[in-house]
Amino acid sequence: MAQQLRYDKLTGPEKAGILMLAVNEEHAAKIFKLLDIEEVKDISQTMSLMGRVDSEIVEKVIRDFADGLSNTGGVVGSYETTEKLLKQVLDPDTVESIMEEIRGPAGRTVWEKLCNVNETVLASYLKNEYPQTVAVVLSRLEMAHAARVLANLPEDFAIEVIMRMLNMEVVQKDILNDLERTLRAEFMTNLARTSRRDNYEMMAEIFNYLDSATESRYMAALEERNREVADRVKSLMFTFEDLARLDASGIQTLIRNAGNDRIAVALKGASESLREVFFSNMSERAAKILKEDMNAMGPVRLRDVEEAQQYLVNMAKELAAAGEIMLLDGKEDELIY
């Protein structure tokens, strides 16, 4: 369904986008040269999503610039027209970078802004939507934030969302566009990253960010629904205890980057075998100091232990992504980079 714009509801970037589309390229190029790169991105994002704009609105927006109009009728905003205009004033690499950010079902920044919305507020809003709609939204958020939102949804509803996410296929463009327009109206934001990810890998990463109690509840409920699906998600999860499968070089790299304070708290809740993995990859003196620190700190809150363990897991993933360590997935002949 085409977006119906009202003049009294237009934002600044929308008015600027209409002006850029309405004037000829020479005039538009001169205007773009006066803007900084962030302003160019904002206006370009708006232009690419605008679609057809009624001529009455165009004339109201540009009535003070009537002499610069190349077409006093409606204008059409698209990726193609936006990219063509940007090429008049920016180098190819910059144009490609901007278009890469805004290309996709509807650009990048709405989803990023949603990640800054309090998880309780967002969950309260989403719980009134269809599970499929919530599944689409969570699939495009950062995994950590998606996990927090999921944990704040009613449990039965959350399991429905999980099942939809695991079985989700590519969302039709018009449906996604409508959803993004609604989210922009609700949260006054831009669009975020959209990248196609394996549904099971995505869900495993979300589960990794859940606290242990919530993860256990949801995993148990998922097992009741579909044991095979639950096992597949489990197999893709990378947990704190999985650090025991790092080779000596990997553990030592992790230790150097994490620092003793975090390691000491994390190991308070670790198995003896995992503790030994860390101790055996330190010098005798360093291991002795770490053990003394752990004994000296006394009882530690479960929440603090889980946060420290998640910090080490996330650091291990970052180091693996940078090629500094290798994570074994449990199949001894395969490596995950």
C-alpha positions in Angstrom: 0.0 0.0 0.0 1.5 3.4 -1.0 2.4 5.8 1.8 -0.1 8.6 2.2 1.7 11.8 3.2 0.0 14.8 4.8 1.7 18.2 4.6 1.0 19.0 8.2 2.6 15.8 9.3 5.8 16.0 7.2 9.1 15.9 9.1 12.1 18.1 8.2 13.9 15.3 6.4 10.7 14.5 4.4 10.4 18.1 3.3 14.0 18.2 2.3 13.7 14.9 0.5 10.7 16.2 -1.5 12.6 19.4 -2.4 15.7 17.4 -3.6 13.5 15.2 -5.7 11.5 18.1 -7.2 14.3 20.4 -8.2 16.6 19.6 -11.1 19.8 17.7 -10.5 22.1 20.8 -10.8 20.2 22.6 -8.1 20.0 19.5 -5.9 23.8 18.9 -6.3 24.6 22.4 -5.2 22.4 22.0 -2.1 23.9 18.6 -1.2 27.4 20.1 -1.4 26.4 22.4 1.5 25.4 19.5 3.8 27.5 17.3 6.0 27.6 13.6 5.4 25.1 12.8 8.3 22.6 15.2 6.8 23.1 13.6 3.4 22.5 10.2 4.9 19.3 11.3 6.7 17.8 13.0 3.6 18.9 10.1 1.3 17.2 7.6 3.7 14.0 9.5 3.6 14.0 10.0 -0.2 14.6 6.3 -0.9 11.5 5.3 1.2 9.1 8.1 0.1 7.4 6.6 -2.9 5.0 8.8 -4.9 4.1 12.2 -3.4 1.0 14.1 -4.5 1.7 17.2 -6.5 -0.3 19.4 -4.0 2.2 18.5 -1.3 5.1 19.0 -3.6 3.9 22.5 -4.5 3.4 23.4 -0.8 6.8 22.3 0.2 8.6 24.1 -2.6 6.4 27.1 -3.1 9.3 29.4 -2.1 11.5 27.6 -4.6 9.1 27.4 -7.6 11.6 28.7 -10.1 13.9 25.7 -9.3 11.3 23.0 -10.1 12.0 20.7 -13.0 8.5 19.1 -12.6 5.6 20.8 -10.8 3.7 17.5 -10.7 4.4 14.6 -8.4 7.8 13.1 -7.8 8.9 9.6 -7.2 11.5 8.7 -4.6 13.4 5.5 -5.1 16.7 3.9 -4.5 17.6 4.5 -8.2 16.8 8.3 -8.2 18.5 8.8 -4.8 21.7 7.0 -5.9 21.8 8.9 -9.2 21.5 12.2 -7.4 24.2 11.3 -4.8 26.6 10.4 -7.6 26.5 14.1 -8.8 28.1 15.3 -5.6 29.9 12.4 -3.8 32.6 10.0 -4.7 31.6 6.4 -5.7 32.8 4.8 -2.5 30.8 7.2 -0.3 27.7 6.8 -2.5 28.0 3.0 -2.2 28.4 3.2 1.6 25.3 5.4 1.9 23.2 3.2 -0.4 24.4 0.0 1.3 23.1 1.4 4.6 19.7 2.4 3.3 19.2 -0.5 0.8 17.2 -3.5 1.9 13.5 -3.9 2.6 13.5 -0.4 4.1 16.9 0.8 5.2 18.9 0.6 8.5 18.0 3.0 11.3 14.5 2.1 12.6 15.8 -1.1 14.1 18.9 0.5 15.6 16.7 3.1 17.4 14.5 0.3 18.7 17.6 -1.2 20.4 17.7 2.0 22.5 14.1 1.7 23.6 13.8 0.2 27.1 13.1 -3.5 26.8 10.1 -3.3 29.1 8.5 -0.5 27.1 9.1 -2.3 23.8 7.8 -5.6 25.2 4.7 -3.9 26.5 4.1 -2.5 23.0 4.8 -5.7 21.2 2.8 -8.0 23.4 -0.3 -6.5 21.8 0.9 -7.4 18.3 0.6 -10.7 16.4 3.4 -13.2 17.2 4.5 -13.1 13.6 4.9 -9.3 13.7 7.0 -9.6 16.9 9.1 -12.3 15.4 10.0 -10.0 12.5 10.8 -7.2 14.8 13.0 -9.3 17.1 14.8 -10.9 14.2 16.1 -7.4 13.2 17.2 -6.2 16.7 20.6 -6.8 18.2 20.6 -10.2 19.8 21.2 -9.0 23.3 18.3 -6.5 23.2 16.1 -9.1 21.5 16.8 -11.4 24.4 15.9 -8.8 27.0 12.6 -8.0 25.1 11.8 -11.7 24.8 12.3 -12.2 28.5 9.8 -9.4 29.3 7.0 -10.9 27.1 4.3 -13.1 28.6 5.8 -16.6 28.6 3.2 -18.4 26.4 3.4 -15.5 24.0 7.2 -15.6 24.0 7.2 -19.3 23.1 4.8 -18.5 20.2 7.2 -15.8 19.0 10.2 -18.2 19.3 8.4 -20.8 17.1 7.5 -18.2 14.5 11.1 -17.0 14.4 12.5 -20.5 13.9 10.1 -21.1 11.0 10.2 -17.6 9.6 10.8 -17.2 5.9 11.7 -14.0 3.9 9.1 -11.3 4.7 7.2 -9.8 1.8 8.5 -6.3 1.0 5.2 -4.5 1.2 4.4 -6.1 4.6 7.9 -5.1 5.9 7.5 -1.6 4.6 4.2 -1.2 6.4 5.7 -2.5 9.6 8.6 -0.1 9.4 6.4 2.9 8.7 4.4 2.0 11.8 7.6 1.7 13.9 8.9 5.0 12.6 5.6 6.6 13.6 5.7 5.0 17.0 9.3 5.6 18.0 10.3 8.5 15.7 13.4 6.9 14.4 15.3 5.6 11.4 16.0 2.1 10.2 18.5 -0.4 11.4 20.7 -3.2 10.0 18.8 -5.9 8.1 20.8 -8.9 7.2 19.6 -12.4 6.4 20.7 -14.8 9.2 20.0 -18.4 9.8 16.9 -18.5 12.1 18.4 -21.2 14.4 21.7 -19.4 14.7 19.9 -16.2 15.5 17.8 -17.9 18.1 20.8 -19.6 19.7 22.6 -16.2 20.0 19.5 -14.7 21.6 19.3 -17.6 24.1 23.0 -17.0 24.9 22.1 -13.5 26.1 19.2 -14.6 28.3 19.9 -15.0 32.0 20.2 -18.7 33.0 16.7 -18.9 34.7 14.9 -17.4 31.7 16.9 -19.5 29.3 16.0 -22.7 31.2 12.3 -21.9 31.3 12.1 -21.1 27.6 14.3 -24.0 26.6 12.1 -26.4 28.6 9.0 -25.0 27.1 10.5 -25.2 23.6 11.5 -28.9 24.3 7.9 -29.6 25.1 6.7 -28.1 21.9 9.4 -29.6 19.6 12.3 -31.6 21.0 14.1 -31.6 17.6 13.9 -27.8 17.3 15.2 -27.3 20.9 18.1 -29.7 20.3 19.1 -27.8 17.2 19.1 -24.5 19.0 21.1 -26.0 21.9 23.7 -27.4 19.5 24.3 -23.9 18.1 24.6 -22.1 21.5 28.0 -21.2 22.7 28.1 -21.2 26.5 30.6 -20.3 29.2 31.5 -24.0 29.7 32.3 -24.3 26.0 35.4 -22.2 26.7 37.0 -25.5 27.9 37.2 -26.5 24.3 39.5 -23.6 23.4 43.1 -24.7 22.7 45.9 -23.4 25.0 46.7 -20.5 22.7 43.0 -19.4 22.6 42.6 -19.6 26.4 45.8 -17.6 26.9 44.6 -14.9 24.4 41.3 -14.7 26.2 43.0 -14.3 29.6 45.2 -11.5 28.3 42.2 -9.6 27.0 39.7 -10.2 29.8 41.7 -9.3 32.9 41.8 -11.1 36.3 38.9 -9.3 37.9 36.3 -10.5 35.4 37.9 -14.0 35.2 37.8 -14.3 39.0 34.1 -13.5 39.2 33.3 -15.7 36.2 35.1 -18.7 37.6 33.3 -18.5 40.9 30.4 -20.2 39.1 32.4 -22.5 36.9 33.0 -26.2 37.0 36.2 -27.5 38.5 37.3 -28.7 35.1 36.9 -25.3 33.5 38.7 -23.6 36.4 41.6 -25.9 35.8 41.7 -25.0 32.1 42.2 -21.4 33.1 44.7 -22.1 35.9 46.8 -24.4 33.8 47.2 -21.8 31.1 48.6 -19.2 33.5 51.9 -19.0 35.2 52.1 -20.6 38.6 52.3 -17.2 40.2 49.4 -15.8 38.2 47.2 -18.8 39.0 48.0 -18.5 42.7 47.0 -14.8 42.7 43.8 -15.5 40.9 42.8 -18.3 43.4 43.6 -16.0 46.3 41.4 -13.3 44.7 38.6 -15.7 44.3 38.8 -16.8 47.9 39.1 -13.3 49.2 35.9 -12.0 47.4 33.7 -14.4 49.3 30.1 -15.0 48.1 29.3 -13.4 44.8 25.8 -12.6 43.5 24.6 -15.0 40.8 23.8 -12.1 38.5 27.4 -10.8 38.7 28.7 -14.2 37.9 26.5 -14.6 34.9 27.4 -11.1 33.6 31.1 -11.9 34.0 30.7 -15.3 32.2 28.7 -13.7 29.4 31.4 -11.0 29.1 34.0 -13.8 28.5 31.8 -15.6 26.0 31.3 -12.4 24.0 35.0 -11.6 24.1 35.8 -15.1 22.9 33.4 -14.6 20.0 34.9 -11.2 19.1 38.4 -12.7 19.2 37.3 -15.5 17.0 35.7 -13.1 14.5 39.0 -11.2 14.4 40.8 -14.4 13.7 42.8 -14.4 16.9 41.4 -17.6 18.3 39.4 -20.6 17.1 36.1 -21.8 18.6 35.4 -25.5 18.3 31.7 -26.3 17.9 31.9 -29.7 19.5 32.6 -31.6 16.3 36.3 -32.3 16.6 36.9 -32.0 12.9 35.2 -28.7 12.4 36.3 -25.2 13.3 34.2 -22.0 13.6 36.0 -18.8 12.9 
